[in-house]
C-alpha cells in the first residue's frame, strides 16, 4: 500500500518510476536512442529507476532539444547528471559545436566524465561547478545541494562565459531541482544573447531557495521567443504558452523557449 502511494506521488510530480532488476552499480550498459546504440554508465539507483536499461524515449523535451541543437551550436547544460542529454546534444551539435555540461555532485560528475570519455566526445566540457547567482562554495545535498557529501565551487554563468571567452550561447538547458531562479540570477549576459532555453521548473522546490515562478518568468524577453510547455506526467504533449497562462502550482514543468532569430547555429 505504502509503495503504491509513493509510486503514485512520484509519477504525479514527473518521475517515471519503473520496477527494475537489482543492478550491481556502477554498471556499464548499452543504451539506445532511436537507431543509435552507445555505452553508458549507470552509477546509482536514481538513474537505474529512470529505466535507462530500456530505449531512451523521444519525449517532447528530446524533440525540442533536437530542433534547436543545430550543428555548430554552443550549449550550456546546467545539471547534467550522468549525461544522457549531454550525449545526445553532443551528437546533434557535431564536432564544430560545444556542450559545456555542469554538475555539482562529485559522483555524478565522475560518471558524466566517464560517459563522455567512453563515447569519445571531444566536443564536451565537463565542469564540476554549482551554478548560481554568485561565486563561492556550496555544500552538496546528495544529488542536489548539501547532505554532507562535500563542498563544490560555485560560479555564475556570466563569469563562466567571460572566462571561456565564448562568443555566444545558442542553447541554455537548466535542470537543477528548484535552484532555477538562482542560476538565472547569475546569467543576465547569457540571457541577453537570446539563447534557446529548456528550463525545467520544479514548482514545489522554488520557495526552498527563495525563488518564485513570477520572478523567474520576468527574466525573459518574451517578445523574442516562441514558448511552449511540457507538463508532467504527460511527457509527449507540447502546448503553446504565453505569460499569464495558467501553470500547475506543484509538480514539474518544462518551459521551452525558441528564440525568434536567424543564425547559423540555431
Secondary structure, DSSP 8 states (H G I E B T S, - for coil): -HHHHHHHHHHHTT----------SSEEEEEEETTEEEEEEE-SHHHHHTTTTS-----HHHHHHHHH--TT-EEEEE--TTSHHHHHHHHHH-TTSEEEEE---HHHHHHHHHHHHHTT-TTEEEE--EESSS-EEEE-BTTBS-SSS-EEEEE-HHHHHHHHT-S--SEEEE--TT-HHHHHHT-HHHHHT--EEEEEEETTTGGGGT--HHHHHTTS-GGGEEEEEEETT-TT--EE--TT----SSSEEEEEEEE----S--
